[in-house]
Amino acid sequence: MRFPLLPVFIILFSCTISFGQLSDAHYLPPLKQISNNAAIRQQAFYLSTPETSSFSVQVFRGTGTTPIATLNISNASPGKYDVVDGDNNITLVNNTNPGIVLS
């Protein structure tokens, strides 16, 4: 009788401990609404961290060099950055910009 090794390997590899990685730069791809350009409202970015001591985070628009906001975040107080409703060319592109790389 032959013992199948595949189930043993699946069990061994699914029981391993894994760790995530925190990064200092995040890029979010913009989306496009189809019909109603003002349908999505109250857009915001929420930033959280496991760090207990407070630190500042700078928010940039695209590849700009001037921060548009500075947030202080910690484990106890996450940060929130509100974005303009509708097509704002940050989270949602307008009708002329789908498929175009924005800076």
NORGI-V474799 format. One record per residue. N is the residue number from 0. RES is the residue in three letters. D_FIRST is the distance of its C-alpha to the first C-alpha in whole Angstrom. Layout:
BEGIN
<<N RES D_FIRST> <N RES D_FIRST>>
END
This chain:
BEGIN
<<0 MET 0> <1 ARG 4> <2 PHE 7> <3 PRO 10> <4 LEU 13> <5 LEU 15> <6 PRO 16> <7 VAL 16> <8 PHE 19> <9 ILE 20> <10 ILE 21> <11 LEU 22> <12 PHE 24> <13 SER 26> <14 CYS 27> <15 THR 29> <16 ILE 33> <17 SER 35> <18 PHE 39> <19 GLY 41> <20 GLN 44> <21 LEU 48> <22 SER 50> <23 ASP 54> <24 ALA 54> <25 HIS 53> <26 TYR 54> <27 LEU 53> <28 PRO 54> <29 PRO 56> <30 LEU 56> <31 LYS 58> <32 GLN 59> <33 ILE 60> <34 SER 63> <35 ASN 64> <36 ASN 65> <37 ALA 66> <38 ALA 63> <39 ILE 61> <40 ARG 63> <41 GLN 63> <42 GLN 61> <43 ALA 60> <44 PHE 57> <45 TYR 56> <46 LEU 55> <47 SER 54> <48 THR 52> <49 PRO 51> <50 GLU 54> <51 THR 56> <52 SER 59> <53 SER 61> <54 PHE 61> <55 SER 63> <56 VAL 61> <57 GLN 63> <58 VAL 62> <59 PHE 63> <60 ARG 63> <61 GLY 62> <62 THR 62> <63 GLY 66> <64 THR 67> <65 THR 69> <66 PRO 67> <67 ILE 68> <68 ALA 67> <69 THR 66> <70 LEU 64> <71 ASN 63> <72 ILE 60> <73 SER 58> <74 ASN 55> <75 ALA 58> <76 SER 59> <77 PRO 58> <78 GLY 60> <79 LYS 61> <80 TYR 62> <81 ASP 64> <82 VAL 64> <83 VAL 66> <84 ASP 65> <85 GLY 65> <86 ASP 64> <87 ASN 65> <88 ASN 64> <89 ILE 61> <90 THR 59> <91 LEU 60> <92 VAL 62> <93 ASN 65> <94 ASN 65> <95 THR 66> <96 ASN 63> <97 PRO 60> <98 GLY 58> <99 ILE 61> <100 VAL 60> <101 LEU 62> <102 SER 63>>
END
